[in-house]
Amino acid sequence: MFRFLKMLDSDIAAEVVRDLRNLWIQGAAGLGEPSPSLGETAFFVAIGMTESSRSLEEYQEIAGHARAVDLVFDLAGGSSEIVEADIFRLHQALMSAGEDGAEGPVGAWKEAPNGTYVHHRETLTYYEFAAPEDVPCLMAKWMAMLNRLSASTHCISEAASAYARLHMALVLIHPFCNGNGRMARLVSNIPVLRAGFPPVLIQQKDRDTYIHLLSAYKMARGELEAGVCLLPENPELQEFIRFCRRSMGLSMRLVATAIQRQKQRKAGGRAAAPSTGCGLQATILSR
């Protein structure tokens, strides 16, 4: 059991995990395009049914995120080092049936170059990610960083920094043909969870800031090649770390609400009544 759940009764802890999972799935999927609401996400995850106003592809993406979030919880709950096979399994879990193999290999490193256009100082610039032949070497460095941070992260400030550094490095490498941003938002939480904190959840409302900070670091750092420093320090990286620290607030408030309910239960207050199954989620969404 993760440390942030240990002081909670089993039913409250299960509710926290469920609400974190739904928030994580909805947020992780929704930073590229408008996504189903949290209520729609929770309904689909719990019942397995869709609403007619949403496409099958949208719900395939939700289902993929549900599988991937569960796998991240499993990986973070263990003590073994994360290896290449774990990253490949996570990518396979994440990718929806509609994306499977459509643009390149799933559960394997990319085979073709990829890049993106970045807005920087009123200019649209093409940024090319790491070359396919450099990916195995760069990802070996990245996994070494992941395992080092998973073993050495102890406080909340270190957890936010670990998440930010792993996230930024992974999107710079862009090791897969598709799903790189989603992978970064998932796997970078392993040190956070192993340190005993709930996951960093980047919200839809912060999408523009998130994309701007990633772009600013890409342009300041330049294109990535094997044999060079994976993540050099600069002001843009520090700004992204501060953003990730603020983004921990959602899950931390949710856990704080659960702890308060636990205290009220022990004191014999009204929270001792059986949960309706939506109390934590309703409380956090009202803030």
C-alpha positions, 0 to 999 in steps of 0.5 A: 500500500502506498504511504499516502493511503496507510492511515486510511480505512480500507474503504476510504483508501479504495475510494481515494484510489478510484478517484485518483484513477478517474482524474488521472485517466481523464486528465492524461487523455485530455491534454491533446484534444477536448476529452470526455468529462470526468463524469463520462470517464468515471461512468465508462471506467465503472460500467464499460458503456459509452454515450452516443455523443462520443466516438468509439475512438475516444472511449478506446483512448480512455480504456487504454489509459485505464489499463496504463494507469493500473500498470503504473500503480503496479510498477510503482507498488513494487521495488524492482528496477524498471526495465525496457520490457516494462516501458514496452508493456506500458506503451502496449497497454496505453495504445487503443485498438484504433491506434495499434500499429497504424503509425508505427510499432506499438510496444517498441521504439520508433523506426522513423524520425518524428518532430513537431512545430513549436511556437517560439518568439512569434516564430513557428519552428520545426523541432526534430526529436531524437533520431531513431538510431539514438533512441536505445542509448538515450532511453537507457540513460533515461531509465537509469535516471528513472531508477535512480530517482525512484530510489532517492526521492523522499520529499514532496519537492524532490517528487515534483522535480523527479516527475518534471525531469523525467517528463521533459527528458522523455518528450525530448527523446520522443521514443515512440511513434505515437503516445509520447506525451501520454507516456511521459505523464504516466511513467514519470509518476513512478518516483512520486508514488514510490516516495509515498505521494499521490500522482502529479495530475496535469489538468485541462485548464493548464493545457496551454501553460503546459505546452508553452513550458515544454516548447520553451525548454525544447527551443532553449535546449536544442535538438537531442543527440546521443552522447550529450547531456540528456537534460541540461539545467536552464531557467526553462527547466526550473519553471517546468519543475515549479509548474509540476509542483503546483500540479501536485495540488489536485491529488494532494487536496483529494488525499487531505479530504480523505484524511479529514474524513478519516479523522471525523470517522474516528471522532464519531462524526457524520463521516462515519456513515457508509460512503456513497462512492462519490464524496471525495470526487465531489468535494475536490471538484467543487474547489 
